[in-house]
Amino acid sequence: MKSVLLAAGLAFGLATAAAAAPETYTLDASHSQIVFSYTHLGFSTTTGMFSGFEGTIEFDAEDPAASSVSVAFPTASLYTGWDERTAHFLTEDFFGAEAAPEISFKSTGIEVTGEKSGKITGDLTINGITKPVVLDAVMTQMGEHPMAKKPWVGFDATTTVLRSDFDMGQFAPYVSDEVAIAISIEAMKAE
């Protein structure tokens, strides 16, 4: 759900890079994903995933807190591993994909908490509803990509949201209202 949110975490890890002006990084859609999990009737933990999304990070190495991130992807890119569940999640009971065909995240602030960590605050829009969220982000690696031969960065982020905040609370509390989100992305310096 919040795959969009993780992209902002990149700004923290890039704080160690020297640069005179903000630089643009674009997400590597083939190596970026958002995985969400929730409990089902107390019997199991069930997951879903979004991948193949696009986004950009404007990174200011001199002032990482002034960096920003923006991500958007089609709601219908959801994958649950079970066709009937995916189809149900895309209905008005949950994501409302027909009326709200896109999920997005746009950062509104970044707090650097360590050399490679930070908190990214932003506006998450799901099911046509926008709410503020905070991502706990960590840069996993930064350097030259061994095959692409250009600057590359990776990071992980986590957050928790309530389905009911986005008018997706169907079957709560039996199906947990609280959803854990884990994001892992790679981004390349734009040309």
ChimeraX attribute file (.defattr): number of C-alpha atoms within 10 A of each C-alpha:
attribute: neighborCount
match mode: 1-to-1
recipient: residues
	/A:1	26
	/A:2	32
	/A:3	30
	/A:4	31
	/A:5	33
	/A:6	32
	/A:7	36
	/A:8	36
	/A:9	36
	/A:10	35
	/A:11	34
	/A:12	30
	/A:13	26
	/A:14	25
	/A:15	23
	/A:16	14
	/A:17	12
	/A:18	10
	/A:19	13
	/A:20	8
	/A:21	12
	/A:22	17
	/A:23	15
	/A:24	18
	/A:25	24
	/A:26	22
	/A:27	24
	/A:28	20
	/A:29	15
	/A:30	12
	/A:31	14
	/A:32	24
	/A:33	23
	/A:34	25
	/A:35	21
	/A:36	23
	/A:37	18
	/A:38	19
	/A:39	18
	/A:40	16
	/A:41	13
	/A:42	11
	/A:43	8
	/A:44	10
	/A:45	12
	/A:46	12
	/A:47	17
	/A:48	19
	/A:49	20
	/A:50	23
	/A:51	22
	/A:52	15
	/A:53	23
	/A:54	19
	/A:55	21
	/A:56	22
	/A:57	26
	/A:58	21
	/A:59	27
	/A:60	23
	/A:61	22
	/A:62	17
	/A:63	14
	/A:64	22
	/A:65	19
	/A:66	16
	/A:67	26
	/A:68	26
	/A:69	28
	/A:70	22
	/A:71	24
	/A:72	20
	/A:73	20
	/A:74	17
	/A:75	21
	/A:76	19
	/A:77	17
	/A:78	21
	/A:79	17
	/A:80	17
	/A:81	11
	/A:82	9
	/A:83	10
	/A:84	9
	/A:85	12
	/A:86	16
	/A:87	14
	/A:88	13
	/A:89	21
	/A:90	20
	/A:91	13
	/A:92	16
	/A:93	13
	/A:94	18
	/A:95	26
	/A:96	21
	/A:97	22
	/A:98	13
	/A:99	11
	/A:100	18
	/A:101	17
	/A:102	19
	/A:103	26
	/A:104	24
	/A:105	28
	/A:106	23
	/A:107	26
	/A:108	18
	/A:109	18
	/A:110	23
	/A:111	17
	/A:112	20
	/A:113	13
	/A:114	12
	/A:115	13
	/A:116	20
	/A:117	24
	/A:118	26
	/A:119	23
	/A:120	29
	/A:121	22
	/A:122	24
	/A:123	20
	/A:124	25
	/A:125	22
	/A:126	26
	/A:127	21
	/A:128	17
	/A:129	13
	/A:130	16
	/A:131	13
	/A:132	14
	/A:133	20
	/A:134	23
	/A:135	26
	/A:136	22
	/A:137	30
	/A:138	25
	/A:139	24
	/A:140	16
	/A:141	16
	/A:142	19
	/A:143	14
	/A:144	14
	/A:145	12
	/A:146	9
	/A:147	6
	/A:148	9
	/A:149	9
	/A:150	13
	/A:151	15
	/A:152	21
	/A:153	24
	/A:154	24
	/A:155	26
	/A:156	25
	/A:157	28
	/A:158	23
	/A:159	19
	/A:160	17
	/A:161	19
	/A:162	14
	/A:163	20
	/A:164	14
	/A:165	14
	/A:166	18
	/A:167	17
	/A:168	19
	/A:169	17
	/A:170	15
	/A:171	12
	/A:172	14
	/A:173	13
	/A:174	11
	/A:175	19
	/A:176	20
	/A:177	19
	/A:178	18
	/A:179	18
	/A:180	18
	/A:181	24
	/A:182	23
	/A:183	28
	/A:184	23
	/A:185	28
	/A:186	24
	/A:187	24
	/A:188	22
	/A:189	17
	/A:190	14
	/A:191	8
